[in-house]
């Protein structure tokens, strides 16, 4: 099977991931640069010496801003992967069919010559593998949530120090509204974006996109 794929160039075969990773790195670099400038403005206004760019990359300000976005994205994907197993939306390109089983629900066949290794080996490897996507997103969410907490906690105490206030413990910080405000303002936007594509794909189309139904598909046809 790989032979037919190799007839295309590496970039053609991987263009979607290459473009999105490139956009991610560009956006992250821009975020770091402008976050560094904003952070230095805050320090300057408080009469504190500005920090260098490399030092900023290890600051709570950078960690909090970065992981605050990561964790909401990974939560969105984890919930999306898990909830689309059993929940339906009639007419949506993002839903499984209302009345018939889907290919993704079939029993794994270990005799397939191109089946992944865990499928052929069966047992605990197969049980873990068949839930590996949701597990991966859940772990990425938890790691990102912890990174956001760490960065937000450091940034909070740095701001408290600029006001000549004593630092707080992380337990006390978790009782502050700041961290939870940052968390839920990101979560709500992710939930809205998923709801938007689920509902809008019922009635709207984009020719050529796998995230859309065929242009001539009826509104109440569910799935792609």
C-alpha positions in Angstrom: 0.0 0.0 0.0 2.9 2.4 0.8 4.2 2.0 -2.7 1.3 3.9 -4.3 1.7 6.7 -1.7 5.4 7.0 -2.5 4.5 8.0 -6.1 3.7 11.4 -4.5 6.2 13.7 -3.0 6.7 13.9 0.8 5.3 17.4 0.9 2.2 16.4 -1.1 1.6 13.4 1.2 2.0 15.4 4.3 1.0 18.9 3.3 -1.8 19.3 5.7 0.3 18.6 8.8 3.3 20.6 7.4 1.2 23.7 6.8 -0.5 23.5 10.2 2.7 22.9 12.1 4.4 25.8 10.2 1.5 28.1 11.1 1.7 27.0 14.7 5.4 27.7 14.9 5.0 31.1 13.2 2.1 32.0 15.5 4.0 30.8 18.6 7.0 32.9 17.6 4.8 36.0 17.1 3.1 35.3 20.4 6.5 35.0 22.2 7.8 38.3 20.6 4.7 40.4 21.4 4.2 38.8 24.8 7.9 39.7 25.6 7.2 43.3 24.6 4.0 43.4 26.7 5.7 41.9 29.7 8.6 44.4 29.5 6.1 47.2 29.3 4.5 46.0 32.6 7.9 45.7 34.2 8.9 49.2 33.0 5.7 50.7 34.3 6.5 49.2 37.7 10.0 50.5 37.7 11.6 47.1 37.3 14.4 46.3 34.8 13.2 44.7 31.5 14.0 41.1 30.8 15.8 39.6 27.8 13.9 37.5 25.3 15.4 34.2 26.3 14.7 34.9 29.9 11.1 35.7 29.0 10.6 32.3 27.4 11.1 30.8 30.9 8.7 33.2 32.6 5.3 32.6 34.1 3.8 35.1 31.7 4.9 33.0 28.6 4.0 29.7 30.2 0.6 30.8 31.2 -0.3 32.4 27.9 0.9 29.4 25.9 -0.5 26.5 28.0 -3.7 28.4 28.6 -4.5 27.9 24.9 -3.0 24.4 24.6 -5.2 22.9 27.3 -8.5 24.2 25.9 -7.6 22.9 22.5 -6.7 19.4 23.8 -9.8 19.3 26.0 -11.9 20.2 22.9 -10.4 17.4 20.9 -10.6 14.8 23.7 -14.3 15.6 24.2 -15.0 15.6 20.5 -13.4 12.2 20.0 -15.2 10.7 22.9 -18.6 12.3 22.6 -18.9 11.5 18.9 -18.8 7.8 19.8 -22.4 7.8 21.1 -23.9 11.2 20.5 -25.5 12.2 17.2 -26.6 15.3 15.4 -29.0 14.6 12.5 -27.8 16.2 9.3 -24.3 17.1 10.5 -21.2 16.1 8.6 -19.5 15.7 12.0 -21.9 13.0 13.3 -22.1 9.3 12.7 -25.2 8.1 10.9 -28.4 8.0 13.0 -29.7 4.6 11.9 -26.9 2.4 10.8 -23.5 1.2 12.1 -20.3 2.9 10.8 -17.0 1.5 9.7 -15.3 2.9 12.8 -17.5 0.6 15.0 -16.5 -2.6 13.3 -14.6 -5.3 15.3 -10.9 -5.1 14.6 -9.6 -7.8 12.2 -6.2 -9.1 13.2 -5.9 -11.1 10.0 -5.7 -8.0 7.8 -2.2 -7.8 6.4 -1.9 -4.1 6.8 -3.4 -4.0 10.3 -1.3 -2.1 12.9 0.8 -4.1 15.2 -1.4 -3.9 18.4 -4.4 -5.2 16.4 -2.4 -8.3 15.3 -1.1 -8.9 18.8 -4.5 -8.5 20.5 -5.0 -8.6 24.3 -4.2 -5.6 26.4 -2.3 -4.0 23.5 -5.4 -4.0 21.4 -7.6 -2.7 24.3 -5.2 0.2 24.8 -4.7 0.9 21.1 -8.4 1.1 20.4 -8.7 4.0 22.9 -5.3 5.5 22.3 -6.5 8.6 20.5 -8.7 9.8 23.4 -6.1 8.8 25.9 -3.4 10.8 24.1 -5.6 13.9 24.0 -6.6 13.5 27.6 -2.9 13.3 28.7 -2.0 16.3 26.5 -4.9 18.2 28.2 -3.7 17.3 31.7 -0.1 18.2 30.9 -1.2 21.5 29.4 -3.5 22.3 32.3 -0.7 21.7 34.7 1.6 23.9 32.5 -1.1 26.7 32.5 -1.4 26.4 36.3 2.3 26.6 36.8 2.8 29.6 34.5 -0.3 31.4 35.9 0.8 30.8 39.5 4.3 32.2 38.8 3.0 35.2 36.9 0.5 35.9 39.7 3.2 35.9 42.4 5.5 38.0 40.2 2.7 40.6 39.9 2.2 40.4 43.6 5.9 41.1 44.1 5.7 44.2 42.0 3.0 45.4 44.4 5.2 44.6 47.3 2.9 41.8 48.5 4.0 38.4 49.8 3.7 35.4 47.5 0.9 33.0 47.9 1.0 29.2 48.0 -0.4 27.3 45.1 -3.4 26.2 47.2 -4.2 29.8 48.0 -3.7 30.7 44.3 -6.3 28.1 43.3 -8.9 30.1 45.3 -8.1 33.2 43.3 -10.5 34.0 40.3 -7.7 34.7 37.9 -6.7 31.2 37.0 -10.3 30.0 36.6 -11.2 33.1 34.6 -8.4 32.3 32.2 -9.4 28.6 32.1 -13.1 29.1 31.4 -12.7 31.9 28.9 -10.8 29.5 26.7 -13.0 26.5 27.3 -16.2 28.3 26.3 -14.7 29.4 23.0 -13.7 25.8 22.2 -17.1 24.4 23.0 -18.7 27.1 20.8 -16.4 26.4 17.9 -17.3 22.7 18.0 -21.0 23.4 18.2 -20.6 25.8 15.3 -19.1 23.2 12.9 -21.5 20.5 14.0 -24.6 22.7 13.4 -23.4 24.8 10.4 -22.3 21.6 8.5 -26.0 20.6 8.4 -26.9 23.4 6.1 -23.7 24.8 4.7 -21.2 23.2 2.3 -17.6 23.6 1.2 -16.8 21.8 -2.1 -13.7 19.6 -1.8 -13.4 19.7 2.0 -13.7 16.4 4.0 -15.3 18.4 6.8 -18.3 19.1 4.6 -21.0 16.9 3.1 -21.2 16.8 -0.7 -22.6 20.0 -2.1 -25.7 18.2 -3.5 -26.4 16.2 -0.2 -29.7 16.9 1.5 -29.6 18.8 4.7 -30.9 15.9 6.8 -28.3 13.4 5.5 -26.1 12.7 8.4 -22.3 12.1 8.0 -20.1 12.7 5.1 
